[in-house]
Amino acid sequence: MAPLTRVPQVSWATLSNRLIQDWQPGEHVTLVGPTGSGKTHAAVTLADMRQHVLVLATKRKDPLVTGLAKDGYKVVDNLDDILWTEDMRGRTKPVNPKVVYWPRVPDKTAAAQAVKMQAKRFGDAMQWAEETGQWAVLIDETMFMHDHLALKKELNSLWYQGRTQGISLIACAQRPAYVPKLAFSQATYIFLWQTGDKGDLERLRDIAAGIPRGIIEDNVTRLDWNKHEALFVDTRTKSLARVVFPPR
């Protein structure tokens, strides 16, 4: 890519080919942008590059789940429903390599009890993913998991320890100002959508050292919202690019 003094616009085809070659199991991705920016679509597009994907769906009614089911993902309410088999070398692998874990909460459940139930089941799911290994774990509502369900410890474990188990956490959030620091410091790849908010720009300082803050700020504020343009940050090579994801 071009030097940091000139951030290039690259095609999604070019960037995706690079990621297919370079993105290794255990390397995390963080995507931050407001509702409607296209980050969920981008996250799914990235997940489709990986062999084994586990999507953690939190909403009671979630169009994301419907769309993934149409694309061949297996939707389960219980982790025990994920079937396993052995390949010719005797290695265990899931029968369905792309899974949506969508634990349902009864409609009449009290709010406090629903939170408790979700926290337990999603906490168990993250621990299960870490134990079985090699998953790309996609979380569309990272801050809901981190703050509302109080699963900071489980998320931190994936960011820190998941690397040794080949876990790649694909974490989505709406605002840089509210994103846990580890979402930036532990990510190999970061996608940022347009923002000019002072608090958001301050939090972008938590991106790995070696990338000039001013260049990131300047480009994030100038991204084209109408085109769903994002700033791609590679923290390993300290390179940046502007990219527009393909339409849905």
C-alpha positions in Angstrom: 0.0 0.0 0.0 1.0 3.6 -0.4 2.9 5.5 2.3 0.8 6.9 5.2 1.2 10.4 3.9 -1.2 9.4 1.1 -4.0 7.0 2.0 -5.1 5.2 -1.1 -8.6 4.2 -2.2 -8.5 0.5 -2.9 -11.1 -1.8 -4.4 -12.9 -4.4 -2.3 -11.6 -7.0 -4.7 -8.0 -6.0 -4.1 -8.4 -5.8 -0.3 -10.3 -9.1 -0.1 -7.7 -11.0 -2.0 -5.1 -9.6 0.4 -7.1 -10.6 3.4 -7.8 -14.1 2.1 -4.0 -14.6 1.8 -2.9 -12.7 5.0 -5.6 -13.1 7.6 -4.6 -15.9 9.9 -6.6 -17.8 12.6 -6.2 -16.0 15.9 -6.1 -12.5 14.3 -8.9 -10.3 15.4 -11.0 -7.7 13.4 -12.9 -4.7 14.8 -15.5 -2.8 12.9 -16.9 0.5 14.2 -19.7 2.5 12.6 -23.2 3.7 13.3 -26.4 1.9 12.4 -26.9 2.0 8.7 -23.2 2.4 7.8 -23.0 -1.1 6.5 -20.7 -2.6 9.1 -22.8 -5.7 9.8 -22.8 -6.5 6.1 -19.1 -5.9 6.1 -18.6 -8.2 9.1 -20.5 -11.0 7.4 -18.6 -10.5 4.2 -15.4 -10.9 6.1 -16.7 -13.9 8.0 -17.5 -15.7 4.8 -13.7 -15.8 4.2 -13.3 -18.1 7.1 -13.8 -21.9 7.2 -15.6 -22.0 10.6 -17.8 -19.2 11.7 -19.9 -18.8 14.9 -22.3 -15.9 14.9 -23.6 -14.8 18.4 -27.1 -13.3 17.8 -28.5 -11.3 20.7 -31.7 -9.7 19.4 -35.1 -11.3 20.0 -36.0 -10.5 16.4 -33.0 -10.3 14.2 -33.1 -9.9 10.4 -29.4 -10.8 10.4 -30.3 -14.4 11.5 -32.9 -14.7 8.7 -30.4 -13.6 6.1 -27.7 -15.9 7.3 -30.1 -18.9 7.4 -30.9 -18.2 3.8 -27.2 -18.2 3.0 -26.7 -21.7 4.5 -25.8 -21.0 8.1 -27.2 -23.4 10.7 -29.2 -21.6 13.3 -29.2 -23.3 16.8 -30.6 -22.5 20.2 -28.3 -25.0 21.9 -24.6 -25.5 21.4 -25.2 -29.3 21.7 -27.0 -29.1 18.4 -23.7 -28.4 16.6 -22.8 -31.8 15.3 -19.2 -33.0 14.9 -17.5 -35.4 12.6 -13.9 -36.6 11.9 -12.0 -36.0 8.7 -9.7 -38.6 7.1 -6.9 -37.7 9.5 -9.0 -38.2 12.5 -9.4 -34.5 13.3 -12.7 -33.4 14.7 -14.6 -30.7 12.8 -18.2 -29.4 12.8 -20.6 -30.9 10.3 -22.0 -27.4 9.8 -19.0 -25.1 9.6 -21.1 -21.9 9.7 -23.4 -21.6 12.7 -25.6 -18.9 14.2 -26.1 -19.4 18.0 -29.4 -17.7 18.8 -30.5 -18.6 22.4 -34.2 -17.6 22.7 -35.7 -15.9 25.7 -39.4 -16.5 26.3 -41.4 -13.3 25.4 -42.9 -12.9 28.9 -39.6 -13.2 30.7 -38.8 -10.3 33.1 -36.1 -7.9 31.9 -33.7 -8.7 34.7 -34.2 -12.5 34.3 -33.7 -12.2 30.5 -30.4 -10.4 31.0 -29.3 -13.1 33.4 -30.2 -15.9 31.0 -28.5 -14.3 28.1 -25.4 -13.5 30.0 -25.1 -17.1 31.1 -25.7 -18.6 27.7 -23.5 -16.2 25.7 -20.7 -16.5 28.3 -20.8 -20.2 28.0 -20.8 -19.9 24.2 -17.6 -17.8 24.2 -15.9 -20.2 26.6 -17.1 -23.1 24.4 -15.7 -21.5 21.3 -12.4 -20.9 23.0 -12.2 -24.5 24.1 -13.1 -26.0 20.7 -10.9 -23.5 18.8 -10.5 -22.4 15.2 -13.7 -20.4 15.0 -14.2 -16.9 13.6 -16.6 -15.6 16.2 -18.8 -12.7 14.9 -20.4 -10.5 17.5 -22.7 -7.8 16.0 -23.5 -6.1 19.3 -20.1 -6.0 21.2 -21.1 -3.2 23.6 -24.3 -5.0 24.5 -22.2 -8.1 25.4 -19.6 -6.0 27.2 -21.7 -3.6 29.2 -25.3 -4.8 29.4 -24.6 -8.5 29.8 -21.3 -7.8 31.8 -19.3 -10.2 29.7 -16.1 -8.2 29.8 -14.1 -11.1 31.2 -15.2 -13.5 28.5 -14.6 -11.0 25.7 -11.1 -10.2 27.1 -10.3 -13.8 27.2 -11.1 -14.1 23.5 -9.0 -11.1 22.7 -6.1 -12.3 24.8 -6.2 -16.1 24.9 -8.2 -16.8 21.7 -5.2 -16.3 19.6 -3.6 -19.5 20.9 -6.8 -21.4 20.0 -7.0 -20.0 16.5 -10.0 -17.8 17.5 -10.6 -14.7 15.4 -13.0 -12.3 17.0 -15.0 -10.2 14.5 -16.3 -7.5 16.8 -18.8 -4.8 15.7 -19.7 -1.6 17.6 -21.3 1.7 16.9 -19.1 4.3 18.4 -15.3 4.4 18.9 -15.8 6.4 22.2 -17.5 3.4 23.8 -15.4 0.6 22.4 -13.2 -1.4 24.9 -9.5 -0.6 24.4 -8.7 -4.2 23.7 -11.0 -4.1 20.6 -8.4 -1.7 19.1 -5.1 -2.8 20.8 -5.7 -6.5 20.1 -7.0 -6.2 16.6 -4.9 -6.9 13.6 -7.4 -5.3 11.2 -9.8 -2.4 12.0 -12.5 -0.9 9.8 -13.7 2.6 10.8 -16.7 4.4 9.4 -17.3 8.2 9.3 -17.3 10.2 12.5 -16.4 13.7 13.6 -17.3 13.3 17.2 -14.6 14.6 19.6 -15.0 11.6 22.0 -14.8 9.2 19.1 -11.6 10.8 17.7 -10.0 10.7 21.2 -10.6 7.0 21.6 -8.9 6.3 18.2 -5.7 7.0 20.1 -6.0 3.5 21.4 -5.2 2.0 18.0 -1.8 0.4 18.1 1.2 2.7 18.3 3.1 3.5 15.1 0.1 4.8 13.1 0.0 8.6 13.1 -3.1 9.7 14.9 -3.6 12.8 12.7 -3.9 10.8 9.5 -6.5 8.4 11.0 -8.6 11.4 12.3 -8.3 13.3 9.0 -9.5 10.3 7.0 -12.2 9.2 9.3 -13.8 12.6 9.3 -13.7 12.7 5.4 -15.1 9.3 4.7 -18.1 9.2 2.3 -21.2 8.2 4.3 -23.4 7.8 1.2 -21.0 5.3 -0.3 -20.6 3.3 3.0 -16.9 4.0 2.7 -14.6 2.7 5.5 -11.1 3.3 6.6 -9.1 0.1 6.7 -6.3 -0.1 9.3 -3.7 -2.8 9.3 -2.0 -2.6 12.7 0.6 -5.2 11.8 2.0 -3.4 8.7 1.0 0.1 9.9 -0.9 0.7 6.6 -4.2 2.4 5.8 -6.6 2.3 2.9 -10.1 3.6 2.1 -12.5 1.0 0.8 -16.1 0.6 -0.2 -17.7 -2.8 0.5 -19.7 -4.4 -2.2 -23.5 -3.9 -2.0 -25.8 -6.4 -0.2 
